[in-house]
Amino acid sequence: MPIDLDSEVWQSLREAAGEGDPVSRRIALRMMAEHEAYEATVVRDMEETAAKLNVDTSALGRQVKNAEEMSRSLAAAAE
């Protein structure tokens, strides 16, 4: 699920994490990891659609790889 960057909950969580609250930091990192995983899924779906339309998908493949790597990094940092 994507993060609503304008939500009060997200803003409060980021603020608490920025102030050094370790629980808020882990939650924020986990949410960001899940957001990146969601983004990778969306891009993968776009890549499949583009392939069906016979469109070059090399740029989308790099986007998926980057989002997946970011998700893994953020999830590891949340541990």
Secondary structure, 3 states (H helix, E strand, C coil): CCCCCCCHHHHHHHHHHHCCCHHHHHHHHHHHHHHHHHHHHHHHHHHHHHHHCCCCCHHHHHHHHHHHHHHHHHHHHHC
